[in-house]
Amino acid sequence: MITERRNSMITKACGSLTQGCPRSAYLRELLVALVTPLPAAGGPVLGEIIEHQAHAVGHAAVLLANRGVLLAGDMLSDVLIPLFDFRQDDQVGAYEAALARLGEAAAYVDVVVSGHGAVAEGPEVAARLAPDHAYIDALRRGEEPVDARLGPHADWLSGPHRSNLEQARGRVGPGGPWRVCRTDTLTKLVGSMAVPPGDLLDCG
């Protein structure tokens, strides 16, 4: 349904899904055509705001129960591990609380949209919670998480992962540092990220 609506909008804007479509127009229709504007004049937001303190201060998800959709923000990703906010204490506890709340919300939906990675549908919704639970549970036990999202394909995550480990073990308090390992890919991207080049470490 969503794919059909998206393709219809792209076709209307570009005349073709594969030819004659400027990249900017294609991306505009692909990324924002299905977005509903916020109500004007401070009207109520459609959906339930699920606020928590995992990942960032005041982080939140939006539950659209009537549409069976959970907008998870920077949570429940199939490509990113949990990323702790070094400015806050006890991110392990914050993630445990957040995952509990998101798990309750997920019972009402059949689609989860994360800010990073693929959309989860149907049985994938429950499966999306499991890796984050396993990662956080391992840190709670003082163990090294075994996570398929960590590996050669995502070597830039080794720095944030190490920072997670140190914060969970009480070695890093609020204020950092968030250690980001230097990689060729990340060095190229750092100009567009909130990571000063001086904060890139050679993790070896």
Contacts in CASP RR format, 6 or more apart in sequence:
PFRMAT RR
TARGET T0000
AUTHOR 0000-0000-0000
METHOD contacts of the structure
MODEL  1
MITERRNSMITKACGSLTQGCPRSAYLRELLVALVTPLPAAGGPVLGEII
EHQAHAVGHAAVLLANRGVLLAGDMLSDVLIPLFDFRQDDQVGAYEAALA
RLGEAAAYVDVVVSGHGAVAEGPEVAARLAPDHAYIDALRRGEEPVDARL
GPHADWLSGPHRSNLEQARGRVGPGGPWRVCRTDTLTKLVGSMAVPPGDL
LDCG
2 34 0 8 1.000
5 33 0 8 1.000
5 34 0 8 1.000
6 29 0 8 1.000
6 30 0 8 1.000
6 33 0 8 1.000
6 34 0 8 1.000
7 17 0 8 1.000
9 29 0 8 1.000
9 33 0 8 1.000
9 34 0 8 1.000
10 17 0 8 1.000
10 21 0 8 1.000
10 26 0 8 1.000
10 29 0 8 1.000
10 30 0 8 1.000
10 33 0 8 1.000
11 17 0 8 1.000
13 21 0 8 1.000
13 25 0 8 1.000
13 26 0 8 1.000
13 28 0 8 1.000
13 29 0 8 1.000
14 20 0 8 1.000
14 21 0 8 1.000
14 22 0 8 1.000
14 25 0 8 1.000
14 26 0 8 1.000
14 29 0 8 1.000
15 21 0 8 1.000
36 46 0 8 1.000
38 45 0 8 1.000
39 45 0 8 1.000
39 46 0 8 1.000
45 62 0 8 1.000
46 64 0 8 1.000
47 62 0 8 1.000
47 63 0 8 1.000
47 64 0 8 1.000
47 65 0 8 1.000
47 66 0 8 1.000
48 62 0 8 1.000
48 63 0 8 1.000
48 65 0 8 1.000
48 105 0 8 1.000
49 60 0 8 1.000
49 61 0 8 1.000
49 62 0 8 1.000
50 60 0 8 1.000
50 61 0 8 1.000
50 62 0 8 1.000
50 63 0 8 1.000
50 101 0 8 1.000
50 102 0 8 1.000
50 105 0 8 1.000
51 58 0 8 1.000
51 59 0 8 1.000
51 60 0 8 1.000
52 58 0 8 1.000
52 59 0 8 1.000
52 60 0 8 1.000
52 61 0 8 1.000
52 94 0 8 1.000
52 97 0 8 1.000
52 98 0 8 1.000
52 101 0 8 1.000
52 102 0 8 1.000
53 59 0 8 1.000
53 85 0 8 1.000
53 88 0 8 1.000
53 94 0 8 1.000
53 97 0 8 1.000
53 98 0 8 1.000
54 75 0 8 1.000
54 82 0 8 1.000
54 85 0 8 1.000
54 91 0 8 1.000
54 94 0 8 1.000
54 95 0 8 1.000
54 97 0 8 1.000
54 98 0 8 1.000
54 99 0 8 1.000
55 74 0 8 1.000
55 75 0 8 1.000
55 82 0 8 1.000
55 83 0 8 1.000
55 84 0 8 1.000
55 85 0 8 1.000
55 91 0 8 1.000
55 95 0 8 1.000
55 98 0 8 1.000
56 74 0 8 1.000
56 85 0 8 1.000
57 85 0 8 1.000
57 87 0 8 1.000
57 88 0 8 1.000
59 73 0 8 1.000
59 74 0 8 1.000
59 75 0 8 1.000
59 98 0 8 1.000
60 73 0 8 1.000
61 70 0 8 1.000
61 71 0 8 1.000
61 72 0 8 1.000
61 73 0 8 1.000
61 75 0 8 1.000
61 102 0 8 1.000
61 105 0 8 1.000
62 70 0 8 1.000
62 71 0 8 1.000
63 69 0 8 1.000
63 70 0 8 1.000
63 71 0 8 1.000
63 105 0 8 1.000
63 108 0 8 1.000
63 109 0 8 1.000
64 70 0 8 1.000
64 71 0 8 1.000
64 109 0 8 1.000
65 108 0 8 1.000
65 109 0 8 1.000
68 108 0 8 1.000
68 109 0 8 1.000
68 110 0 8 1.000
68 111 0 8 1.000
69 109 0 8 1.000
69 111 0 8 1.000
69 112 0 8 1.000
69 113 0 8 1.000
70 102 0 8 1.000
70 105 0 8 1.000
70 106 0 8 1.000
70 108 0 8 1.000
70 109 0 8 1.000
70 111 0 8 1.000
70 112 0 8 1.000
70 113 0 8 1.000
70 125 0 8 1.000
71 113 0 8 1.000
72 102 0 8 1.000
72 112 0 8 1.000
72 113 0 8 1.000
72 114 0 8 1.000
72 115 0 8 1.000
73 113 0 8 1.000
73 114 0 8 1.000
73 115 0 8 1.000
74 80 0 8 1.000
74 83 0 8 1.000
74 114 0 8 1.000
74 115 0 8 1.000
74 116 0 8 1.000
75 82 0 8 1.000
75 98 0 8 1.000
75 99 0 8 1.000
75 102 0 8 1.000
75 114 0 8 1.000
75 132 0 8 1.000
76 102 0 8 1.000
76 112 0 8 1.000
76 114 0 8 1.000
76 120 0 8 1.000
76 128 0 8 1.000
76 129 0 8 1.000
76 132 0 8 1.000
77 114 0 8 1.000
77 115 0 8 1.000
77 116 0 8 1.000
77 117 0 8 1.000
77 149 0 8 1.000
78 114 0 8 1.000
78 117 0 8 1.000
78 118 0 8 1.000
78 120 0 8 1.000
78 128 0 8 1.000
78 131 0 8 1.000
78 149 0 8 1.000
79 116 0 8 1.000
79 117 0 8 1.000
79 118 0 8 1.000
79 149 0 8 1.000
79 154 0 8 1.000
80 116 0 8 1.000
80 117 0 8 1.000
80 149 0 8 1.000
80 157 0 8 1.000
81 132 0 8 1.000
81 135 0 8 1.000
81 145 0 8 1.000
81 147 0 8 1.000
81 149 0 8 1.000
81 150 0 8 1.000
81 157 0 8 1.000
81 160 0 8 1.000
81 161 0 8 1.000
81 164 0 8 1.000
82 91 0 8 1.000
82 95 0 8 1.000
82 132 0 8 1.000
82 135 0 8 1.000
82 136 0 8 1.000
82 164 0 8 1.000
83 160 0 8 1.000
83 164 0 8 1.000
84 91 0 8 1.000
84 95 0 8 1.000
84 160 0 8 1.000
84 163 0 8 1.000
84 164 0 8 1.000
84 167 0 8 1.000
84 168 0 8 1.000
85 91 0 8 1.000
85 94 0 8 1.000
86 163 0 8 1.000
86 167 0 8 1.000
86 172 0 8 1.000
86 173 0 8 1.000
86 174 0 8 1.000
86 175 0 8 1.000
86 176 0 8 1.000
86 177 0 8 1.000
86 178 0 8 1.000
87 174 0 8 1.000
87 175 0 8 1.000
87 176 0 8 1.000
88 94 0 8 1.000
88 174 0 8 1.000
89 173 0 8 1.000
89 174 0 8 1.000
91 164 0 8 1.000
91 167 0 8 1.000
91 168 0 8 1.000
92 136 0 8 1.000
92 139 0 8 1.000
92 140 0 8 1.000
92 167 0 8 1.000
92 168 0 8 1.000
93 136 0 8 1.000
95 132 0 8 1.000
95 136 0 8 1.000
96 136 0 8 1.000
96 140 0 8 1.000
99 129 0 8 1.000
99 132 0 8 1.000
99 133 0 8 1.000
99 136 0 8 1.000
102 129 0 8 1.000
103 129 0 8 1.000
106 112 0 8 1.000
106 125 0 8 1.000
106 126 0 8 1.000
106 128 0 8 1.000
106 129 0 8 1.000
109 125 0 8 1.000
110 121 0 8 1.000
110 122 0 8 1.000
110 125 0 8 1.000
111 119 0 8 1.000
111 120 0 8 1.000
111 121 0 8 1.000
111 122 0 8 1.000
111 125 0 8 1.000
112 119 0 8 1.000
112 120 0 8 1.000
112 121 0 8 1.000
112 124 0 8 1.000
112 125 0 8 1.000
112 128 0 8 1.000
113 119 0 8 1.000
114 120 0 8 1.000
114 128 0 8 1.000
120 127 0 8 1.000
120 128 0 8 1.000
131 147 0 8 1.000
131 148 0 8 1.000
131 149 0 8 1.000
134 145 0 8 1.000
134 146 0 8 1.000
134 147 0 8 1.000
135 145 0 8 1.000
135 147 0 8 1.000
138 144 0 8 1.000
138 145 0 8 1.000
138 146 0 8 1.000
139 145 0 8 1.000
139 164 0 8 1.000
139 165 0 8 1.000
139 168 0 8 1.000
140 168 0 8 1.000
142 168 0 8 1.000
142 169 0 8 1.000
144 165 0 8 1.000
145 161 0 8 1.000
149 157 0 8 1.000
150 157 0 8 1.000
150 158 0 8 1.000
150 161 0 8 1.000
151 157 0 8 1.000
155 181 0 8 1.000
155 183 0 8 1.000
155 185 0 8 1.000
156 180 0 8 1.000
156 181 0 8 1.000
156 183 0 8 1.000
156 185 0 8 1.000
156 186 0 8 1.000
158 181 0 8 1.000
158 203 0 8 1.000
159 179 0 8 1.000
159 180 0 8 1.000
159 181 0 8 1.000
159 201 0 8 1.000
159 203 0 8 1.000
160 178 0 8 1.000
160 179 0 8 1.000
160 180 0 8 1.000
162 179 0 8 1.000
162 181 0 8 1.000
162 203 0 8 1.000
163 172 0 8 1.000
163 176 0 8 1.000
163 177 0 8 1.000
163 178 0 8 1.000
163 179 0 8 1.000
166 172 0 8 1.000
166 179 0 8 1.000
167 173 0 8 1.000
177 199 0 8 1.000
178 195 0 8 1.000
178 199 0 8 1.000
179 199 0 8 1.000
179 201 0 8 1.000
179 203 0 8 1.000
180 186 0 8 1.000
180 195 0 8 1.000
180 199 0 8 1.000
180 200 0 8 1.000
180 201 0 8 1.000
181 200 0 8 1.000
181 201 0 8 1.000
181 202 0 8 1.000
181 203 0 8 1.000
181 204 0 8 1.000
182 200 0 8 1.000
182 201 0 8 1.000
182 202 0 8 1.000
182 203 0 8 1.000
186 193 0 8 1.000
186 195 0 8 1.000
186 200 0 8 1.000
187 197 0 8 1.000
187 200 0 8 1.000
190 196 0 8 1.000
190 197 0 8 1.000
190 200 0 8 1.000
191 197 0 8 1.000
END
